Amino acid sequence: MTILSNPRLSNPLRPAILAAARSSKLKAALTKAPVTRRIVTRFIAGETRPEVLKVVAALLESGRVISIDFLGEDTTDRAQAEATVGEYLALLDDLAGLRLPASMNPNNEIAPLEVSMKLSALGQALPVDGDKIATQNARTVCEHAQRLGIWVTIDAEDHTTTDSTLRIVRELRTEFPWLGAVLQSYLRRTEADCRELAGPGSRIRLCKGAYREPESVAYQSRSEVDASYRRCLEILMLGAGYPMVASHDPEIIAAAGDMTRRTDRGRDTFEQQMLFGIRDVEQLRLAAEGYTMRVYVPYGAQWYGYFMRRLAERPSNLRFFLRSIATVR
């Protein structure tokens, strides 16, 4: 999930941190450090399925719903892509076996359980037939999820994958019209994508974006990204689909509420989304007020890229990381 927080609280070190997210040397150093592994538990719900299922049970008991991401991206090995599919199938079975809390009376049209997938983890980046392989792997997961009544959303990645990703989403939605897709407001193309994809039955998760992108394809200033988010969100709210407002920004959350009132949308026609480990009190407040509050819960050993993007998004995340290192030492 790619979420940027309040633009006024944006991290001035973000470009450097995002560059570090692609550094194999820094990745090797940080992922082997015991102190780092202890700290990432703020944002990562564990490396194994039993660990994430324990976290999920607690979130569901609190009145929130969930979307789980098995971390991994840029897979260039077909066997690894197939292993990722196997993990998702096992995860879906485990989720289907969960007993939902008695206090949760889910609307039949809103699935409390969802998984999120990156197509690059399913083989999209393979040098031969990557799109075809990723499409079939995603179809396998969607078929199993549909049988179990669990939703699937296809995550967004950097702009070089957007055309391929949306092409695959369009193809899969002919079989699975409930399939969700993620759009990122910092891309200049996203308003047009929102208009195209906001039709009946669609589910669109709108994020601000968390990858390092060139000015030619993405807005660079905080104010431009924020303004684009509002324009895109209004398109989705005026559309016939199911908008998913993925933001920690208090102003965006308030704007979503205003837009639903202006467009006569009920609280069951859209949802709020936030990341695991960020603004927990606000998540609980929204759930208590009757909003569908979905928490994006990542797990798995390949947590480095996701963790670095979380540090880049908010100065408070970076301060927490540095303060924790100093404390442990």
HUMO-V427846 format. One record per pair of residues at least 24 apart in sequence whose C-alpha atoms are under 8 Angstrom apart, sorted by sequence separation. I is the first residue (numbers start at 1). J is the second residue. D is the distance in whole Angstrom. If there is no record, write none. Layout:
I | J | D
I | J | D
This chain:
177 | 201 | 7
178 | 202 | 6
179 | 203 | 7
180 | 204 | 6
181 | 205 | 6
182 | 206 | 6
183 | 207 | 6
184 | 208 | 5
185 | 209 | 7
267 | 291 | 6
268 | 292 | 7
154 | 179 | 8
156 | 181 | 8
177 | 202 | 7
178 | 203 | 7
180 | 205 | 7
182 | 207 | 7
184 | 209 | 5
230 | 255 | 8
234 | 259 | 7
238 | 263 | 6
245 | 270 | 8
247 | 272 | 8
267 | 292 | 7
153 | 179 | 6
154 | 180 | 6
155 | 181 | 6
156 | 182 | 5
206 | 232 | 8
237 | 263 | 7
243 | 269 | 8
244 | 270 | 6
245 | 271 | 6
246 | 272 | 6
247 | 273 | 6
248 | 274 | 6
151 | 178 | 7
152 | 179 | 6
153 | 180 | 4
154 | 181 | 5
155 | 182 | 5
156 | 183 | 6
206 | 233 | 7
242 | 269 | 6
243 | 270 | 5
244 | 271 | 5
245 | 272 | 5
246 | 273 | 4
247 | 274 | 6
151 | 179 | 7
152 | 180 | 6
153 | 181 | 5
154 | 182 | 6
156 | 184 | 7
159 | 187 | 8
189 | 217 | 8
237 | 265 | 8
242 | 270 | 5
243 | 271 | 7
244 | 272 | 6
245 | 273 | 6
246 | 274 | 6
151 | 180 | 8
153 | 182 | 7
188 | 217 | 6
242 | 271 | 8
244 | 273 | 7
146 | 176 | 8
187 | 217 | 6
188 | 218 | 5
248 | 278 | 8
187 | 218 | 4
188 | 219 | 7
248 | 279 | 7
186 | 218 | 5
187 | 219 | 6
204 | 236 | 8
131 | 164 | 7
135 | 168 | 6
139 | 172 | 7
186 | 219 | 5
142 | 176 | 7
186 | 220 | 8
115 | 150 | 8
117 | 152 | 8
119 | 154 | 7
114 | 150 | 5
115 | 151 | 6
116 | 152 | 6
117 | 153 | 6
118 | 154 | 6
119 | 155 | 7
84 | 121 | 7
85 | 122 | 7
113 | 150 | 5
114 | 151 | 4
115 | 152 | 5
116 | 153 | 5
117 | 154 | 5
118 | 155 | 5
131 | 168 | 8
135 | 172 | 8
191 | 228 | 8
198 | 235 | 8
204 | 241 | 8
206 | 243 | 7
84 | 122 | 7
111 | 149 | 7
112 | 150 | 8
113 | 151 | 6
114 | 152 | 5
115 | 153 | 6
116 | 154 | 6
117 | 155 | 6
118 | 156 | 7
186 | 224 | 8
194 | 232 | 6
198 | 236 | 6
202 | 240 | 8
203 | 241 | 6
204 | 242 | 7
205 | 243 | 6
206 | 244 | 6
207 | 245 | 7
61 | 100 | 8
111 | 150 | 6
114 | 153 | 7
116 | 155 | 6
118 | 157 | 7
186 | 225 | 5
200 | 239 | 8
201 | 240 | 7
202 | 241 | 5
203 | 242 | 5
204 | 243 | 5
205 | 244 | 4
206 | 245 | 6
207 | 246 | 5
208 | 247 | 8
60 | 100 | 7
61 | 101 | 6
63 | 103 | 8
81 | 121 | 6
82 | 122 | 7
111 | 151 | 6
185 | 225 | 6
191 | 231 | 7
195 | 235 | 6
199 | 239 | 6
200 | 240 | 5
201 | 241 | 5
202 | 242 | 6
203 | 243 | 6
204 | 244 | 6
205 | 245 | 6
206 | 246 | 6
207 | 247 | 7
53 | 94 | 8
57 | 98 | 8
60 | 101 | 7
63 | 104 | 7
81 | 122 | 5
185 | 226 | 8
191 | 232 | 5
194 | 235 | 7
195 | 236 | 7
198 | 239 | 5
199 | 240 | 5
200 | 241 | 5
201 | 242 | 7
203 | 244 | 7
205 | 246 | 6
49 | 91 | 7
53 | 95 | 8
61 | 103 | 8
81 | 123 | 5
186 | 228 | 7
190 | 232 | 7
194 | 236 | 6
198 | 240 | 6
199 | 241 | 5
61 | 104 | 8
185 | 228 | 6
186 | 229 | 8
198 | 241 | 5
60 | 104 | 8
185 | 229 | 5
191 | 235 | 8
195 | 239 | 8
198 | 242 | 8
73 | 118 | 7
75 | 120 | 6
78 | 123 | 6
66 | 112 | 6
67 | 113 | 6
68 | 114 | 6
69 | 115 | 6
70 | 116 | 8
72 | 118 | 8
73 | 119 | 8
74 | 120 | 5
75 | 121 | 5
77 | 123 | 7
119 | 165 | 7
65 | 112 | 5
66 | 113 | 6
67 | 114 | 4
68 | 115 | 5
69 | 116 | 5
70 | 117 | 7
73 | 120 | 5
74 | 121 | 6
75 | 122 | 7
76 | 123 | 7
185 | 232 | 7
65 | 113 | 6
66 | 114 | 6
67 | 115 | 5
68 | 116 | 6
69 | 117 | 6
73 | 121 | 4
75 | 123 | 6
78 | 126 | 7
67 | 116 | 6
72 | 121 | 5
74 | 123 | 8
75 | 124 | 8
76 | 125 | 6
77 | 126 | 7
74 | 124 | 8
75 | 125 | 6
76 | 126 | 5
74 | 125 | 6
75 | 126 | 7
76 | 127 | 7
85 | 137 | 6
89 | 141 | 6
92 | 144 | 8
96 | 148 | 6
85 | 138 | 8
88 | 141 | 7
92 | 145 | 7
158 | 211 | 6
96 | 150 | 8
157 | 211 | 7
158 | 212 | 8
159 | 213 | 7
82 | 137 | 7
85 | 140 | 8
89 | 144 | 7
93 | 148 | 8
158 | 213 | 7
85 | 141 | 7
92 | 148 | 8
92 | 150 | 8
159 | 217 | 8
211 | 309 | 7
210 | 309 | 6
210 | 312 | 8
210 | 313 | 7
1 | 155 | 6
2 | 156 | 7
1 | 156 | 7
2 | 157 | 8
110 | 268 | 8
2 | 184 | 8
18 | 211 | 7
19 | 212 | 8
18 | 212 | 6
15 | 212 | 7
4 | 207 | 7
3 | 207 | 5
4 | 208 | 5
2 | 207 | 6
3 | 208 | 5
4 | 209 | 6
1 | 207 | 8
2 | 208 | 7
3 | 209 | 6
4 | 210 | 6
2 | 209 | 5
3 | 210 | 6
2 | 210 | 5
2 | 211 | 8
10 | 222 | 8
8 | 222 | 7
7 | 222 | 5
7 | 223 | 7
7 | 226 | 7
64 | 283 | 8
64 | 284 | 7
63 | 284 | 8
62 | 284 | 7
64 | 287 | 6
63 | 287 | 6
63 | 288 | 7
65 | 292 | 7
67 | 294 | 7
69 | 296 | 7
71 | 298 | 6
64 | 292 | 7
65 | 293 | 6
66 | 294 | 5
67 | 295 | 6
68 | 296 | 6
69 | 297 | 6
70 | 298 | 6
71 | 299 | 6
72 | 300 | 8
64 | 293 | 5
65 | 294 | 5
66 | 295 | 5
67 | 296 | 5
68 | 297 | 5
69 | 298 | 5
70 | 299 | 5
71 | 300 | 5
64 | 294 | 6
65 | 295 | 6
66 | 296 | 6
67 | 297 | 6
68 | 298 | 6
69 | 299 | 6
70 | 300 | 6
71 | 301 | 7
72 | 302 | 5
45 | 276 | 8
64 | 295 | 7
66 | 297 | 7
68 | 299 | 8
71 | 302 | 6
72 | 303 | 7
43 | 275 | 8
44 | 276 | 7
71 | 303 | 6
43 | 276 | 6
44 | 277 | 8
42 | 276 | 8
43 | 277 | 5
42 | 277 | 5
43 | 278 | 8
71 | 306 | 8
59 | 295 | 8
56 | 297 | 8
5 | 247 | 6
6 | 248 | 7
7 | 249 | 8
3 | 246 | 6
4 | 247 | 7
5 | 248 | 5
6 | 249 | 4
3 | 247 | 6
4 | 248 | 7
5 | 249 | 5
6 | 250 | 7
3 | 248 | 8
6 | 251 | 8
52 | 297 | 8
52 | 298 | 8
52 | 299 | 6
49 | 299 | 8
48 | 299 | 7
45 | 297 | 6
46 | 298 | 8
47 | 299 | 5
48 | 300 | 6
44 | 297 | 7
45 | 298 | 6
46 | 299 | 5
47 | 300 | 4
48 | 301 | 8
44 | 298 | 5
45 | 299 | 5
46 | 300 | 6
47 | 301 | 5
43 | 298 | 8
44 | 299 | 6
44 | 300 | 8
44 | 303 | 7
44 | 307 | 8
43 | 307 | 7
40 | 307 | 7
43 | 310 | 8
3 | 275 | 8
31 | 304 | 7
1 | 275 | 8
27 | 304 | 7
39 | 321 | 7
21 | 304 | 7
22 | 305 | 7
21 | 305 | 5
39 | 324 | 7
21 | 308 | 6
20 | 308 | 8
21 | 309 | 7
36 | 325 | 8
18 | 308 | 7
35 | 325 | 7
17 | 308 | 7
18 | 309 | 6
17 | 309 | 7
35 | 328 | 7
17 | 311 | 7
18 | 312 | 7
1 | 296 | 7
17 | 312 | 6
14 | 311 | 8
15 | 312 | 8
14 | 312 | 4
13 | 312 | 7
14 | 313 | 7
11 | 312 | 6
11 | 313 | 6
10 | 313 | 6
11 | 314 | 5
12 | 315 | 8
10 | 314 | 6
11 | 315 | 5
9 | 314 | 6
10 | 315 | 6
9 | 315 | 7
5 | 313 | 6
4 | 313 | 6
5 | 314 | 7
3 | 313 | 8
4 | 314 | 8
